[in-house]
Amino acid sequence: MRYGSIALASALLLGSAIVPAFAREEADALSYGAYLSARVAADEHDAANAAKFYRESLDRDPTDPSLLALSFFYETSAGEVDSATDLAKRLVAVTPDDRASRLVLAVAALRRGDYAAARDEIGKSGKADTVTLTVSLVDAWAAAGQHDEKAVQTDIDAMRTLAGAESVTAFHRGLILEYLGRNAQAQQVYGDAVKADGAQPRLLNAYGRFLERNGKPGEALAFYNGLAANAALTPISDAAKARIAKGQKPDALIRKPQDGVAEALFGIAASLTDESSADVSVLYLRLALYLKPDFDLANILLGDRLETLEKVADAIEVYRKVGEDSPYHRLAQIQIATDEARLEKNDDAIRDLKALAESDPNDLQLWSALGDAYRAANKFPEAAGAYDKAIALVGPPQKKDWILYFSRAAARDRSHDWKAAEADLEQARELAPDEPQILNYLGYSWVDQGRNIPEALKMLERARALKPYDGYIIDSVGWAYYKLGRYGEAAKTLEDAVLLVPGDPTINDHYGDALFKVGRKLDAHFQWDHALTFGPEADEKSAIEKKLQADPQ
């Protein structure tokens, strides 16, 4: 659902838990060591170890409010919600309206099926416009568990006052009406919501299941066929069509109030898409999975957020929880193999992706991922072959397909087939004329080959305008200046590139060449020395060594 800015604001519900830690000057050595270990783990987004070490520090100083809040936050983020609940009780004893603690206590009560306690806990949360959405959703579902329709309506009315929350309000209103058995009203609400916001997978899944469950398989089939154009909805529509063909009826998307709150927490987590919010998104997803452990899509999203935090091994562990009977199992397996490649377990990644591709040779995403894995393993001809399979499945190429042609171009280039690589880059540029990666790759290649340099420079300057702080693009611009004999501009531009990407042998080598041309020969030797230190390719190394043999005076 499009929770938008209102969901991001509601994430501030956790704000009271994320507080700065203050070093305690009088802490004993063991406590301070645990504290420092916790800080390191937290900086590395290692929630499990941050929770462990903050808890050790807290055990030695149980009255420190900062350690209590941090222990609570990281226990929850690590999925240790039971122990986090104990910490939440200690937090509310000090700060009764602590929003994060009240949310966790409400979730714990929901898991026990104690809807009255859940409403009591969330009702004691600190009041603010920024948390109205979360509080109202939790209370509405707990009220539904009590069959208190008047309270449900009060919560729905509160959400309706929030700008940007129209979509989520309609979605959960439909879900609650269906849960309460108000099917005629639910169908009307679902239908209106689909018309107003018909691109949301969870809403479409809920409505399709509703039609199937209420004796309308023909209408449901027509509905699912209408989703065929959107590849992201394929897992939903394929699973549904298989059910309809077998005459099976699915469960409702929401079977109990706990599922409804899990859905709400998942939706908020999904709306937190920027990297700085990934930690908070993880926490919401842990709570959602605490309520609904078989929530496969939440595991998929959790894996994605862990990847954002560069916790790739943890992401693999989460993806492995998606069972074979899930419509998202294949997606999870692809992500596992992709992450294996990120961990440089290239043989494992290639093996797994090949097996998946052989079982479904018409899956474009699989062939693309296999190409990426081969490329990571420096098996460039094999990578090009995998991209061939992917591109053959594309049909008439669209803008989004530029990455396939770009990736195949890179594989073909490294396979010493520049003519074919150049054709792919031109095709990619035709699809996405302002994509900096394409402009830089093609432009730099032309410059390095001494071809089409004026045109290449225009492309590279356009790429620089689009990504002004990309050191590799700036290096390409500087190298074009160099090839055109504009050595002063080259030296200045390549200096900027070195500052942005320190430690790249090619950029240092280029900068040294430009400095040599403007008469700064000692500085040139200094840059070439640096280039050697940074481990250039064998042919680059030999060329740099020859330049260093020249007299710098």
Summary of the structure (lengths in Angstrom):
residues: 553
radius of gyration: 28.2
end to end distance: 67.2
largest distance: 89.4
contacts: 1913
relative contact order: 0.05
helix: 75%
strand: 0%
